[in-house]
Amino acid sequence: MHQASSILDACAIACSTPPAQRLPGVRHAGRACHPEVPVPTDLQPGELSRIVERCAAKVEDHYVFPATGTRLAALLRERLASGAYHQAGDPRILAELVTTDLRSVNGDPHLRLRHRPERIPTQKGKSARTEADRAAELTMGGVPAVARLTGGTALLELGHSLLPARDAAETMGAAFTLVTRSEALLLDLRRCRGGDPHTVALICSYLLDEHTHLNTLRHRDESRSAHFWTLPAVVGRRYGSARPLFLLIGPATFSGAEELAYNLQQLGRGTVVGARSGGGAHPQTVFALHAHLEASVPYARAVNPVSGTNWEGIGVVPDVEVEADRAQAVAHRLALEAVARRGGRSASVVEAREELARRLDEETAAEKAAHKASRKGAEDTAAPERRATA
């Protein structure tokens, strides 16, 4: 219990921004209609106009880049006045139209008008809590899979959402304690869409030995910043920085999951394998505008202490670029090679060498078979020509 309380305290002090401030991947519900009042399926013209105007105002007042926010707000108002949204009685269609316009200037993937099929709770924070509980249930606390692969390599898959650090601490502690028995680690982020930045710091804390500055979130007024560092205490055992680490990413990897890969890549801690990620580096806050519509508005930008920039609009660029569905196989091969190079006669090293030898034999046999088939095909093609000549 002492260790558990240490991690909770560490999570609270890891960022200079108070926990009450808005953070990337964490939803913050605004005002919405009273839950007892029925909500009609179709939006009335006056209601539609109010939604678009409120969305424009939130973007103008809160978007991370003030000049762009003003430009986007003017665009929404211009489109509203021209009647571009008046036929969008269905909230889902309005969300699609407005989102397209919001992203037409700088393509910020965090900026949107989101339609939610379920009614948005009026109680502040309840929607975020409900989402976190659901994600935890569907992903066994945020880690849906831990497995041992051949050659002493471990695979640790993160769920589609990085749960709040207080919820994730116990599961992460158990998962990392388990994989400390491995010689190399594959951290699978291919399905992770982001979440709590404190959880990014928590995971990095298992993989780094030194107290390390990971990221800074710089707010729109430039006078406020939130600094994220590795934590002084974690639940369970640290994996450390000595063993090989491979980070698997793909187009679905987004937001906080991208930060995790980017942080470790910039620090030289891990090799990123897979396809370029989604490219969203601006944490957002959320404003409820209707019982089923909410505006997601980025309020800050990530600034990496090593690169001085971030992955917005570009994505995390892999060190080894392959299709996302091949990332695990390729990373496992790299891990086997790294383990085999370590020397010694431990069971895992021997297994890694045997696995590499087996794969080499299979590849050699496949090459010989392909060469033989190619020669036979060439001979079959040439035979009719020889007979014709004769």
GURO-171261 format. One record per residue (C-alpha): x, y, z; residue in one letter. Coordinates in Angstrom, 2 decimals, decimal comma, always signed. Layout:
// GURO-171261
ATOM        px        py        pz   resn
ATOM         X         Y         Z      A
...
***
This chain:
// GURO-171261
ATOM        px        py        pz   resn
ATOM     +0,00     +0,00     +0,00      M
ATOM     +2,92     +2,32     +0,64      H
ATOM     +4,17     +1,89     -2,93      Q
ATOM     +0,70     +2,43     -4,35      A
ATOM     +0,27     +5,68     -2,44      S
ATOM     +3,72     +6,79     -3,63      S
ATOM     +2,73     +6,49     -7,27      I
ATOM     -0,48     +8,42     -6,69      L
ATOM     +1,45    +11,19     -5,01      D
ATOM     +4,08    +11,12     -7,75      A
ATOM     +1,42    +11,40    -10,44      C
ATOM     +0,03    +14,47     -8,73      A
ATOM     +3,41    +16,25     -8,67      I
ATOM     +4,76    +15,08    -12,02      A
ATOM     +3,25    +18,07    -13,82      C
ATOM     +3,43    +21,65    -12,64      S
ATOM     -0,15    +22,15    -13,81      T
ATOM     -2,79    +21,38    -11,13      P
ATOM     -4,85    +18,23    -11,87      P
ATOM     -7,95    +20,37    -12,27      A
ATOM     -6,55    +21,95    -15,44      Q
ATOM     -7,57    +20,46    -18,75      R
ATOM     -5,28    +17,80    -20,16      L
ATOM     -4,92    +15,99    -23,50      P
ATOM     -7,09    +12,96    -23,94      G
ATOM     -9,23    +13,82    -20,90      V
ATOM    -12,73    +15,00    -21,63      R
ATOM    -14,20    +17,93    -19,73      H
ATOM    -17,93    +18,27    -20,04      A
ATOM    -19,43    +21,70    -20,32      G
ATOM    -23,05    +22,75    -19,93      R
ATOM    -25,70    +20,68    -21,63      A
ATOM    -29,48    +20,32    -21,70      C
ATOM    -31,21    +19,00    -18,60      H
ATOM    -31,34    +15,16    -18,77      P
ATOM    -35,08    +15,11    -18,12      E
ATOM    -35,87    +17,20    -21,21      V
ATOM    -36,48    +15,12    -24,38      P
ATOM    -34,17    +16,03    -27,25      V
ATOM    -35,73    +16,04    -30,72      P
ATOM    -33,89    +14,14    -33,43      T
ATOM    -33,88    +17,07    -35,84      D
ATOM    -32,33    +20,43    -35,05      L
ATOM    -34,52    +23,47    -35,50      Q
ATOM    -33,01    +26,39    -37,50      P
ATOM    -32,66    +28,63    -34,46      G
ATOM    -31,08    +25,86    -32,40      E
ATOM    -28,70    +24,96    -35,23      L
ATOM    -27,55    +28,57    -35,53      S
ATOM    -26,94    +28,80    -31,79      R
ATOM    -24,83    +25,62    -31,85      I
ATOM    -22,64    +26,87    -34,70      V
ATOM    -22,26    +30,30    -33,11      E
ATOM    -21,30    +28,79    -29,75      R
ATOM    -18,81    +26,52    -31,50      C
ATOM    -17,29    +29,53    -33,29      A
ATOM    -17,02    +31,41    -29,99      A
ATOM    -15,29    +28,51    -28,21      K
ATOM    -12,78    +28,14    -31,03      V
ATOM    -12,11    +31,88    -31,09      E
ATOM    -11,63    +32,07    -27,32      D
ATOM     -9,69    +28,86    -26,68      H
ATOM     -7,87    +27,57    -29,77      Y
ATOM     -4,13    +27,19    -29,20      V
ATOM     -3,25    +29,60    -32,03      F
ATOM     -5,32    +32,78    -31,48      P
ATOM     -5,03    +34,12    -35,04      A
ATOM     -6,10    +30,79    -36,49      T
ATOM     -8,94    +30,57    -33,99      G
ATOM    -10,23    +33,97    -35,10      T
ATOM     -9,99    +32,93    -38,74      R
ATOM    -11,84    +29,67    -38,13      L
ATOM    -14,59    +31,40    -36,14      A
ATOM    -15,09    +33,85    -39,00      A
ATOM    -15,28    +30,95    -41,44      L
ATOM    -17,99    +29,18    -39,43      L
ATOM    -20,02    +32,37    -39,15      R
ATOM    -19,65    +33,03    -42,86      E
ATOM    -20,74    +29,50    -43,70      R
ATOM    -23,68    +29,79    -41,33      L
ATOM    -24,80    +33,07    -42,90      A
ATOM    -24,57    +31,57    -46,38      S
ATOM    -26,92    +28,74    -45,42      G
ATOM    -24,28    +26,01    -45,67      A
ATOM    -25,57    +24,28    -42,52      Y
ATOM    -29,29    +24,97    -42,73      H
ATOM    -30,17    +21,62    -44,29      Q
ATOM    -28,22    +19,73    -41,60      A
ATOM    -31,13    +18,97    -39,30      G
ATOM    -29,47    +15,74    -38,20      D
ATOM    -26,84    +16,46    -35,50      P
ATOM    -24,52    +13,87    -37,06      R
ATOM    -24,55    +15,64    -40,40      I
ATOM    -23,98    +19,03    -38,76      L
ATOM    -20,98    +17,58    -36,90      A
ATOM    -19,47    +16,33    -40,14      E
ATOM    -19,99    +19,62    -41,98      L
ATOM    -18,62    +21,80    -39,19      V
ATOM    -15,64    +19,49    -38,61      T
ATOM    -14,73    +19,66    -42,29      T
ATOM    -14,72    +23,46    -42,11      D
ATOM    -12,78    +23,52    -38,84      L
ATOM    -10,04    +21,40    -40,36      R
ATOM     -9,91    +23,26    -43,67      S
ATOM     -7,36    +25,85    -42,50      V
ATOM     -4,57    +23,92    -40,77      N
ATOM     -5,87    +20,35    -40,61      G
ATOM     -5,70    +20,01    -36,83      D
ATOM     -7,02    +16,45    -36,18      P
ATOM     -7,97    +17,25    -32,57      H
ATOM    -10,28    +20,09    -33,67      L
ATOM    -13,84    +19,02    -34,38      R
ATOM    -17,53    +19,13    -33,60      L
ATOM    -18,23    +15,65    -32,30      R
ATOM    -21,54    +13,85    -32,37      H
ATOM    -22,18    +11,44    -29,50      R
ATOM    -25,03     +8,92    -29,95      P
ATOM    -25,48     +8,73    -26,18      E
ATOM    -26,72    +11,75    -24,28      R
ATOM    -23,89    +13,88    -22,87      I
ATOM    -24,12    +13,94    -19,05      P
ATOM    -24,73    +17,31    -17,46      T
ATOM    -22,59    +16,55    -14,43      Q
ATOM    -19,06    +17,86    -14,95      K
ATOM    -16,52    +15,08    -15,36      G
ATOM    -19,12    +12,30    -15,43      K
ATOM    -18,73    +11,63    -19,16      S
ATOM    -14,94    +11,33    -18,82      A
ATOM    -15,35     +8,99    -15,86      R
ATOM    -17,82     +6,83    -17,77      T
ATOM    -15,47     +6,60    -20,75      E
ATOM    -12,53     +5,68    -18,52      A
ATOM    -14,53     +2,96    -16,76      D
ATOM    -15,66     +1,50    -20,07      R
ATOM    -12,13     +1,57    -21,50      A
ATOM    -10,78     -0,12    -18,38      A
ATOM    -13,36     -2,88    -18,62      E
ATOM    -12,69     -3,53    -22,31      L
ATOM     -8,89     -3,53    -21,99      T
ATOM     -8,29     -5,21    -18,62      M
ATOM     -7,25     -1,95    -17,02      G
ATOM     -5,45     -0,52    -20,05      G
ATOM     -3,21     -3,47    -20,92      V
ATOM     -5,20     -5,97    -23,02      P
ATOM     -2,24     -8,26    -23,72      A
ATOM     +1,11     -9,28    -22,24      V
ATOM     +2,93    -12,21    -23,84      A
ATOM     +6,29    -13,89    -24,01      R
ATOM     +7,65    -14,33    -27,52      L
ATOM    +10,54    -16,58    -28,49      T
ATOM    +14,06    -15,50    -27,62      G
ATOM    +13,23    -13,92    -24,29      G
ATOM    +11,24    -11,09    -25,91      T
ATOM     +8,10     -9,72    -24,23      A
ATOM     +5,12     -8,05    -25,90      L
ATOM     +3,11     -5,47    -23,95      L
ATOM     +0,08     -4,04    -25,75      E
ATOM     -1,59     -0,83    -24,60      L
ATOM     -5,33     -0,40    -24,96      G
ATOM     -7,11     +2,09    -27,20      H
ATOM     -7,08     +4,67    -24,40      S
ATOM     -4,40     +5,63    -21,87      L
ATOM     -6,47     +5,60    -18,68      L
ATOM     -6,01     +8,28    -16,02      P
ATOM     -2,79     +7,61    -14,13      A
ATOM     -4,58     +6,87    -10,85      R
ATOM     -6,57     +4,14    -12,61      D
ATOM     -3,66     +2,80    -14,66      A
ATOM     -0,98     +2,61    -11,94      A
ATOM     -1,80     -0,84    -10,58      E
ATOM     -2,22     -2,46    -14,00      T
ATOM     +0,95     -0,88    -15,38      M
ATOM     +2,84     -1,96    -12,30      G
ATOM     +1,71     -5,56    -12,74      A
ATOM     +2,44     -5,57    -16,48      A
ATOM     +5,92     -4,08    -16,21      F
ATOM     +6,81     -6,29    -13,25      T
ATOM     +5,94     -9,29    -15,41      L
ATOM     +7,99     -8,19    -18,44      V
ATOM    +11,08     -7,43    -16,37      T
ATOM    +11,89    -11,12    -16,82      R
ATOM    +12,44    -10,51    -20,55      S
ATOM    +15,62     -9,65    -22,47      E
ATOM    +13,87     -7,23    -24,88      A
ATOM    +10,48     -5,52    -24,98      L
ATOM     +7,99     -4,75    -27,74      L
ATOM     +5,56     -1,99    -26,65      L
ATOM     +2,57     -2,09    -28,98      D
ATOM     +0,90     +1,31    -29,52      L
ATOM     -0,73     +0,54    -32,87      R
ATOM     -4,32     +0,72    -31,55      R
ATOM     -3,80     +3,35    -28,88      C
ATOM     -5,59     +6,66    -29,53      R
ATOM     -4,07     +8,61    -26,63      G
ATOM     -5,25     +9,66    -23,20      G
ATOM     -3,89    +11,05    -19,95      D
ATOM     -0,42    +12,69    -20,30      P
ATOM     +0,31    +11,70    -16,70      H
ATOM     +0,01     +8,10    -17,85      T
ATOM     +2,52     +8,80    -20,62      V
ATOM     +4,91    +10,02    -17,90      A
ATOM     +4,09     +6,95    -15,81      L
ATOM     +4,95     +4,52    -18,63      I
ATOM     +8,14     +6,39    -19,48      C
ATOM     +9,11     +6,13    -15,82      S
ATOM     +9,27     +2,33    -16,13      Y
ATOM    +11,59     +2,58    -19,13      L
ATOM    +14,08     +5,25    -18,02      L
ATOM    +16,56     +5,13    -15,16      D
ATOM    +17,20     +8,85    -14,68      E
ATOM    +14,84    +11,65    -13,67      H
ATOM    +14,01    +12,95    -17,15      T
ATOM    +12,10    +15,88    -18,65      H
ATOM     +9,69    +14,36    -21,16      L
ATOM     +7,44    +17,05    -22,59      N
ATOM     +6,06    +20,56    -22,14      T
ATOM     +2,53    +21,67    -22,95      L
ATOM     +2,59    +25,34    -23,91      R
ATOM     -0,75    +27,14    -23,66      H
ATOM     -2,14    +29,60    -26,16      R
ATOM     -1,16    +32,70    -24,18      D
ATOM     +2,47    +31,43    -24,01      E
ATOM     +2,70    +32,49    -20,36      S
ATOM     +1,51    +29,14    -18,98      R
ATOM     +3,25    +25,82    -19,46      S
ATOM     +2,88    +22,35    -17,98      A
ATOM     +6,10    +20,35    -17,65      H
ATOM     +6,05    +16,56    -17,54      F
ATOM     +8,85    +14,49    -15,98      W
ATOM     +9,40    +10,86    -15,10      T
ATOM     +8,09     +9,92    -11,68      L
ATOM    +10,20     +9,39     -8,55      P
ATOM     +8,27     +6,23     -7,60      A
ATOM     +6,31     +3,56     -9,45      V
ATOM     +4,21     +0,56     -8,50      V
ATOM     +6,08     -2,69     -9,11      G
ATOM     +9,45     -2,98    -10,82      R
ATOM    +11,02     -0,69    -13,42      R
ATOM    +12,14     -2,19    -16,73      Y
ATOM    +15,02     +0,26    -16,90      G
ATOM    +16,92     +1,63    -19,89      S
ATOM    +19,54     -1,07    -20,50      A
ATOM    +17,49     -3,62    -22,46      R
ATOM    +16,33     -3,21    -26,09      P
ATOM    +12,96     -1,52    -26,55      L
ATOM    +10,88     -1,47    -29,73      F
ATOM     +7,82     +0,78    -30,08      L
ATOM     +5,18     -0,41    -32,57      L
ATOM     +3,10     +2,31    -34,22      I
ATOM     +0,70     +2,79    -37,13      G
ATOM     -1,80     +5,26    -38,60      P
ATOM     -4,22     +4,65    -35,69      A
ATOM     -1,57     +5,62    -33,11      T
ATOM     -2,62     +9,10    -32,01      F
ATOM     -2,22    +11,93    -29,51      S
ATOM     -0,85    +10,72    -26,16      G
ATOM     +0,28     +7,42    -27,69      A
ATOM     +2,27     +9,42    -30,22      E
ATOM     +3,80    +11,44    -27,41      E
ATOM     +4,92     +8,23    -25,72      L
ATOM     +6,67     +7,00    -28,88      A
ATOM     +8,06    +10,44    -29,71      Y
ATOM     +9,42    +11,05    -26,19      N
ATOM    +11,31     +7,77    -26,12      L
ATOM    +12,51     +8,11    -29,70      Q
ATOM    +13,91    +11,60    -29,09      Q
ATOM    +15,67    +10,36    -25,95      L
ATOM    +17,22     +7,51    -27,92      G
ATOM    +15,56     +4,99    -25,62      R
ATOM    +13,67     +2,93    -28,19      G
ATOM    +13,47     +1,98    -31,85      T
ATOM    +10,16     +2,94    -33,48      V
ATOM     +8,88     +0,30    -35,92      V
ATOM     +5,82     +0,49    -38,16      G
ATOM     +3,99     +3,14    -40,18      A
ATOM     +3,77     +6,87    -39,59      R
ATOM     +1,28     +7,81    -36,86      S
ATOM     -1,77    +10,09    -36,95      G
ATOM     -0,10    +13,45    -36,27      G
ATOM     -2,01    +15,04    -33,37      G
ATOM     +0,09    +16,97    -30,84      A
ATOM     -2,41    +19,53    -29,54      H
ATOM     -4,26    +18,51    -26,35      P
ATOM     -7,91    +19,45    -26,38      Q
ATOM    -10,65    +20,50    -24,02      T
ATOM    -14,29    +19,71    -24,68      V
ATOM    -17,39    +21,94    -24,54      F
ATOM    -20,92    +20,50    -24,64      A
ATOM    -23,03    +22,55    -27,08      L
ATOM    -26,07    +20,28    -27,27      H
ATOM    -27,25    +17,04    -25,69      A
ATOM    -25,42    +15,11    -28,45      H
ATOM    -22,82    +17,58    -29,76      L
ATOM    -19,57    +18,78    -28,24      E
ATOM    -16,76    +20,97    -29,53      A
ATOM    -13,25    +19,57    -29,14      S
ATOM    -10,87    +22,54    -29,08      V
ATOM     -7,05    +22,23    -28,72      P
ATOM     -5,80    +24,68    -26,10      Y
ATOM     -2,05    +23,95    -26,02      A
ATOM     +0,79    +22,45    -28,04      R
ATOM     +3,45    +19,92    -27,16      A
ATOM     +7,08    +21,04    -27,14      V
ATOM     +9,63    +18,26    -26,82      N
ATOM    +12,73    +19,28    -24,79      P
ATOM    +15,07    +17,48    -27,20      V
ATOM    +13,68    +18,42    -30,62      S
ATOM    +12,08    +21,73    -29,59      G
ATOM     +9,03    +20,82    -31,68      T
ATOM     +6,42    +18,04    -31,97      N
ATOM     +4,70    +15,62    -34,35      W
ATOM     +1,63    +17,74    -35,27      E
ATOM     +0,54    +17,17    -38,87      G
ATOM     +3,55    +14,95    -39,52      I
ATOM     +3,17    +12,02    -37,22      G
ATOM     +5,92    +10,10    -35,51      V
ATOM     +8,32     +8,95    -38,23      V
ATOM     +9,41     +5,33    -37,67      P
ATOM    +13,07     +4,40    -37,45      D
ATOM    +12,15     +1,20    -39,30      V
ATOM     +9,25     +1,87    -41,65      E
ATOM     +7,02     -1,09    -42,52      V
ATOM     +3,29     -1,67    -42,84      E
ATOM     +1,61     -1,49    -39,43      A
ATOM     +0,41     -5,11    -39,56      D
ATOM     +4,01     -6,28    -40,08      R
ATOM     +5,48     -4,16    -37,29      A
ATOM     +5,41     -6,89    -34,64      Q
ATOM     +7,10     -9,48    -36,85      A
ATOM     +9,81     -7,06    -37,94      V
ATOM    +10,41     -5,75    -34,41      A
ATOM    +10,56     -9,30    -33,05      H
ATOM    +13,26    -10,16    -35,58      R
ATOM    +15,24     -7,09    -34,52      L
ATOM    +14,79     -8,06    -30,87      A
ATOM    +16,02    -11,61    -31,51      L
ATOM    +19,12    -10,24    -33,20      E
ATOM    +19,75     -7,87    -30,28      A
ATOM    +19,36    -10,66    -27,71      V
ATOM    +21,57    -13,04    -29,71      A
ATOM    +24,34    -10,42    -29,83      R
ATOM    +24,45    -10,20    -26,05      R
ATOM    +26,60    -13,29    -25,72      G
ATOM    +26,50    -15,89    -22,98      G
ATOM    +24,57    -19,14    -22,79      R
ATOM    +21,40    -18,14    -20,95      S
ATOM    +18,24    -19,98    -21,98      A
ATOM    +16,83    -16,88    -23,70      S
ATOM    +20,04    -16,17    -25,65      V
ATOM    +20,26    -19,77    -26,81      V
ATOM    +16,59    -19,71    -27,79      E
ATOM    +17,08    -16,45    -29,73      A
ATOM    +20,00    -17,92    -31,67      R
ATOM    +18,10    -21,11    -32,43      E
ATOM    +15,06    -19,13    -33,60      E
ATOM    +17,21    -16,98    -35,89      L
ATOM    +18,90    -20,09    -37,30      A
ATOM    +15,52    -21,73    -37,90      R
ATOM    +14,24    -18,62    -39,69      R
ATOM    +17,38    -18,43    -41,80      L
ATOM    +16,93    -22,07    -42,84      D
ATOM    +13,30    -21,37    -43,78      E
ATOM    +14,25    -18,27    -45,76      E
ATOM    +17,05    -20,13    -47,56      T
ATOM    +14,71    -22,99    -48,44      A
ATOM    +12,08    -20,54    -49,67      A
ATOM    +14,64    -18,74    -51,85      E
ATOM    +15,81    -22,04    -53,36      K
ATOM    +12,21    -23,07    -54,04      A
ATOM    +11,47    -19,72    -55,68      A
ATOM    +14,62    -19,95    -57,79      H
ATOM    +13,74    -23,50    -58,86      K
ATOM    +10,18    -22,47    -59,75      A
ATOM    +11,53    -19,51    -61,74      S
ATOM    +13,92    -21,74    -63,71      R
ATOM    +11,17    -24,25    -64,42      K
ATOM     +8,89    -21,47    -65,62      G
ATOM    +11,58    -20,18    -67,96      A
ATOM    +12,20    -23,69    -69,31      E
ATOM     +8,48    -24,30    -69,87      D
ATOM     +8,25    -21,01    -71,78      T
ATOM    +11,28    -21,81    -73,93      A
ATOM    +10,21    -25,38    -74,80      A
ATOM     +7,46    -24,44    -77,34      P
ATOM     +9,83    -22,00    -78,99      E
ATOM    +12,48    -24,73    -79,42      R
ATOM     +9,92    -27,13    -80,87      R
ATOM     +8,69    -24,46    -83,29      A
ATOM    +12,24    -23,76    -84,43      T
ATOM    +12,92    -27,45    -84,93      A
***
